[in-house]
Amino acid sequence: MSKKNIEDCVRDTLNQYFKDLDGEEPHSLHDMVMLTVEKPLLDVVLRQADGNQSKAAEWLGINRNTLRRKLVEHKLI
């Protein structure tokens, strides 16, 4: 059994999203996807880093202050 990578999961989900639209046109798709993906990304990485924001920021490749701002925006802290 082959493993799905994140890219495949995103592709499958987007294909299903377009099917579910049933001919309707999407709006602000980029913003929707980025906001939808960012929250669980931050949540999972922070949990894997045992709540250590410095470590999570390093893993994400972003500044700790940026991480903190995003955590507040997504109501994760």
LINPE-V996190 format. One record per residue. N is the residue number from 1. RES is the residue in one small letter. PSI is psi in degrees with one decimal (* if undefined). Layout:
n=<N:N>
res=<RES:RES>
psi=<PSI:PSI>
//
This chain:
n=<1:2:3:4:5:6:7:8:9:10:11:12:13:14:15:16:17:18:19:20:21:22:23:24:25:26:27:28:29:30:31:32:33:34:35:36:37:38:39:40:41:42:43:44:45:46:47:48:49:50:51:52:53:54:55:56:57:58:59:60:61:62:63:64:65:66:67:68:69:70:71:72:73:74:75:76:77>
res=<m:s:k:k:n:i:e:d:c:v:r:d:t:l:n:q:y:f:k:d:l:d:g:e:e:p:h:s:l:h:d:m:v:m:l:t:v:e:k:p:l:l:d:v:v:l:r:q:a:d:g:n:q:s:k:a:a:e:w:l:g:i:n:r:n:t:l:r:r:k:l:v:e:h:k:l:i>
psi=<126.5:148.2:142.0:137.6:172.4:-41.0:-43.7:-40.5:-42.8:-44.3:-46.9:-42.6:-42.4:-39.6:-40.9:-38.8:-45.5:-37.0:-42.9:-25.2:-24.0:50.0:-17.2:149.9:138.4:159.4:138.9:43.1:-41.8:-49.9:-42.8:-47.2:-44.7:-43.9:-37.0:-37.5:-35.2:-44.0:-52.5:-30.9:-50.7:-43.0:-50.0:-44.8:-42.9:-40.2:-42.1:-27.4:14.0:38.3:0.7:103.5:-34.1:-44.7:-44.8:-43.1:-41.7:-45.9:-37.5:-16.2:30.2:163.7:145.0:-38.0:-37.5:-43.3:-47.8:-43.2:-43.6:-37.2:-40.2:-45.5:-39.1:5.4:41.1:-9.2:*>
//
